[in-house]
C-alpha cells in the first residue's frame, strides 16, 4: 500500500463459478489522490467486477485492495462513506421532482436537514438546474436526468467519485457541461474515477488513464504519455485499439 494513492489494487483475481477463465486475472491498479482517472476497457474485460470489488459489493478470490490507505478486507464501515457512485442507468424516481429525489437520496446518506438543503442548492446551481428543482423527472431531457443522477451521488461530498458512463445518451451541450463540471469538482480536490467508452472525452479531461483487457491492466499513464509511447498513434483511441484490438465485443 502506497500513501500516494486513493485506490490501490494488487494482483486481484476473481473467477465466477462455472467459468473456465478468470474475470480478473492479476488486476493491479493505482489511482493517485486528486486525479481525474479514466478506466477504459472493452465490453467483457472485467471492469464492472473490478469496480464492484473496490466498492465492497463483491468478494474476490485473492489479491489486495486499499481505499484511502485502508484495506477493504478490514471492513467497509469506514470506507463506504468515502465513495460516491453514479451508475450508468438513471437511478431516479420519475414521478417525483428533482428536489424530492435529492431529498430521498440525501436521507439515505444520513445527511442532516440543514446541510442537505445547502448541498442540494449548491449542486443544483452548479449543474444549472436550480430553476428546475420542482419539475418532475419524467419531464426532463436526457441531459437533465444525467445531471440530477450525478448530483444524487455527490450529496455527501464524497472523497472519491466513481462515474460509470456519465455522458452516455446526452446531447453535445449537456456533454460539454458535464465534462466542465467534472473538471471543476476535480480541481476542488475530489478524486474521480471516470469510466467511459468515449476515448476523446478521456483524452480531453483525464490526468491519467488505464487500459484494461482480459481481466488485467495492459497499460497506464497520462494520455500524453500513452500517445508518445506509441508514436504510430495520433490520439488515445488509436492507442486503445492498438492495445485491445479491433475485434467487436458484444458481451
N, C-alpha and C positions, 0 to 999 in steps of 0.2 A: 504494500500500500504506500502511495506517494502523496504527500500533503498538497501537492500542486493540483490534484485532480478532484473535481466534484463527483465524478463517477469513474470507477475503475473496475474492469473485469479481467480475470486471469484464467485462461485456459478452460472456459466454460464448455461443458459437454452435456448434451441432452438428446436422448433417443426415445421417441414415443413407442409405447407398447404396440407390437405388431409391425413396426417399421424395420426395414433391413438396414437403412443408413441413418446416421445421426442427423438431427435437425441443426444442432450446434456441435461443431467439431473443432474445439480449441479456440473458442471465440474470446479474443483479448482486445479490450478497447480502453482508451484513456481519454477522458473528456475534461479539459482544463477548466478551472474556475473562470467564470466571466466570458467564456467563449460562446459564440453562436455556431454550434457544431452540427454539420449535416451528416446524417447517416443515410447512405444511398445504396439501394440494392434492388435486384430484380425480384419479381414475384417468386415466392417459394424459397428464398435464400435463408430464411430463419430469423428475419428481422423482428417479426411480431413476437416470437418466442423469446428472443433476447430482451425486448422491452418489458414483456410481462415478468420475466425473471428479475430484472433490475428493479421493477416496481413492487416486487414481493408477491406477485399474483400467481406465479407458477414455480414449482420445485424444479431443481436441476440435479443431474446425476453426479457431477463433480466440478471442481473449479472454485473460484472465489469471486465475491462481489463486494465492493465497498462503495458507499454513498456518503459523501461529506465526512470521510475518514472513518466511518463505522461499517463493520462487516454486517451484511444483512443476515448472516447466519446467527447473529446475536439477537435477532428480533427486529421487527419493523415499527415498533411503537414510536420510537423517536425519529425514524427515518421517513415514514409515510407523510407526515405533515410538511416535509420539505418539498414534496413534489406537487406540481400542478400538471394535470394531464388533459389534453384537448384531443378527443378522438376524431377520427375521420368522419364518422357518422354524426349527424346532427342530434345531439342528446338534449333536446328541449321539449317542453310541453307546448304543443302547437296552439291549444285553445286558451293559453294564458298569455299575458303581456310580457314584454321583455323584463320589466321591473318585477313582476310576480315570479317569473322564472328565477331571476337572480336572487330574490329573497329566499326562495326554497333552497337553492344551492348554497347560499351563504349560511343558512341554518344547518345544513348537513356538515359544513366545515366547523360549526360551533362558534361562528363569529358573533360577538355581542352586537346588539342592535345599533348603537350609535356609530360604531366602527364600520359595520356593514353598510349602513346608509352612506357613509362617507366614501367607502370603496366603490359602491355602485355608481355614485355620482361621478367620481373621478374617472372610472373606466368607461362609462357611457360617453363622457365628454371626450376622452382620449380617442375613442373609436367613432366619434361623430354620430352618436346615436342618442344624445340627450333628448332631442325633440321627439324621439320615437319611443320613449321609455314606457308609455302607457298604450302603445299599439300592440295588437295581437301578433304573435309569432307567425301564425298561418297567413298573415297578410304581408310578411316581409319578403324581400327579394332573397335570392340565394346568398348574395354577398352579405346582406344584413344578418341573416341567420348565422353565417360563419363567424361574424364578428361577435355576436352575442354568445355563441358557442365558446369562443376564446375567452371572453370575459368570465364566463362561468368557471373556467379552470384557473383563473387568476385572482379570484376574490380574496383569497387568504394570503396574498403576496408571497407566493412560493419562491424558494431559493433556486429551484431547478424547475424549468418549464419544458414539458415534453409535448411536441406538436406533431400529430400524425396527419400529413397531407392537409395543412391548414388552408390552402388556396384552391383545392380541387373544386371544379364546377362553378367558379365565380368569374365575373367579367373582368376585363383588363383594369378598370378603375379600382374595383374592390381589391384585386390582387396587389396593385401598387400600394394602396393604403395599408393593407395588412403587412406587407414586407417593410414598409417605412416604420410602422408602429413596432414591429418586432425589433428592428434596429434600435429604436428609441428605448424600448424596455431593456434590451441587452446593454445599452450604454449606461443604464441606471444600475447595473450590477447583477441582473438575473442571468444565470447560465441557461442557455436554451439548446435543447436537442431538437433539431429540425429534421423531420423525416419527410421526404418528398421524392416524387418521380420527375419533377421539373428540374432538370440539371442546370438550366440557365438561371433559375432562382437561387440555387445553391451557390453557383459561381458569383452571383451578384451580392449576396448578403453574408455568406458563411465565412468565418475566420479560419475554420478548419473543417475538413470533410474526411469521411472514411467510406471506402467502397467495401461492401460485404457480398460474398457469394459462397454458396455451398457450406453455409454454417460457420464461416470464419471471415476475418478481416483480411482483404487482399492488398490494401494499400491505404495509407493515411497521411495527411499533411494539409497544408493550406492549398486552396485552389491554384494559386500561382506556382507553388512547388510541384504540384501534380502535373500541371501542364508543361512546366520546364523540364521535368524528369522524362517526359515522353515527347521529344521535340518534333515528332511527326504529327502531333495533335495540336490543334489551334484553340480548343476550348475543352471544358470539363466533360461535356457529353462525349466527345471523341475519345477521351481517356477512359471514361466509363465503359464504352463499347469495346475498346481495345482489351480491357482487363476482364470484363464479364461476358464478352461475346455478343453476337448479334442474334443468337437463337431466341425465338419468342418463348416467353414463359407464361403459360396460360393458367398456372395454378401454383 
